[in-house]
Amino acid sequence: MSIKDKVIAIIADQAVLEPSDVTLQSTLEDLGIDSLGLVESIFAIEEEFDISVPFNANDPKASDFDISTVASIVAGIERLKAEQS
């Protein structure tokens, strides 16, 4: 399963949707994910990919991690995984 597919599965799970309902253009807001759901999604992503996401839940705009769309989250995780190797 690709990083993209895993991220979509995690986000779909948080949003209580089918993965097919989540597109790369979806925003977390579109999917009905609130700030708590976002934090839970970040924790699930960190656990799934064994990475530390540079995300500050208290000040999301100050984070070096773009959560504006599903595509930007996937890109951020791919970057973090590349930096790991």
C-alpha positions in Angstrom: 0.0 0.0 0.0 1.4 3.4 -1.0 1.9 6.3 1.4 -1.0 8.1 -0.4 -3.3 5.1 0.1 -2.4 4.7 3.8 -2.9 8.4 4.5 -6.3 8.3 2.7 -7.3 5.3 4.8 -6.2 7.0 8.1 -8.1 10.2 7.2 -11.2 8.3 6.0 -11.2 6.4 9.3 -11.0 9.7 11.3 -13.8 11.2 9.1 -15.9 8.0 9.3 -16.0 7.9 5.5 -15.1 5.3 2.9 -11.5 5.9 1.5 -13.2 6.4 -1.9 -14.9 9.5 -0.5 -11.5 11.1 0.3 -9.8 12.8 -2.7 -6.3 14.4 -2.8 -8.1 17.8 -3.2 -10.2 17.3 -0.1 -9.5 19.5 2.8 -9.9 18.2 6.4 -12.7 20.7 6.8 -14.5 19.3 3.7 -14.3 15.9 5.3 -15.7 17.2 8.6 -12.5 16.6 10.6 -12.3 19.0 13.5 -9.1 20.0 15.4 -9.4 16.9 17.7 -9.8 14.7 14.6 -6.8 16.4 13.1 -4.6 15.7 16.1 -5.8 12.1 16.1 -5.0 11.8 12.4 -1.5 13.2 13.0 -0.9 10.6 15.8 -2.2 7.8 13.6 0.1 9.0 10.7 3.1 9.2 13.1 2.5 5.7 14.3 1.8 4.2 10.9 4.9 5.7 9.2 7.2 5.8 12.3 7.9 9.5 11.8 7.5 12.6 13.9 5.3 15.2 12.2 6.4 18.8 12.9 2.9 20.0 13.7 1.9 22.3 16.5 -1.8 21.7 17.3 -1.9 25.0 19.2 -0.7 27.0 16.2 -1.2 24.9 13.0 -0.3 27.9 10.8 3.2 28.1 12.4 3.9 24.4 11.6 6.3 23.4 8.9 3.7 20.8 7.8 1.0 21.8 5.3 -2.3 20.3 6.3 -4.4 22.3 3.8 -5.4 19.3 1.6 -5.0 15.6 1.6 -2.4 16.0 -1.2 -0.3 18.3 0.9 -0.4 15.9 3.9 0.8 13.1 1.6 3.6 15.3 0.2 4.7 16.2 3.7 4.8 12.6 4.8 6.7 11.6 1.6 9.3 14.4 2.4 9.7 13.3 6.0 10.1 9.6 5.0 12.8 10.7 2.4 14.6 12.7 5.0 14.6 9.6 7.3 16.5 7.4 4.8 
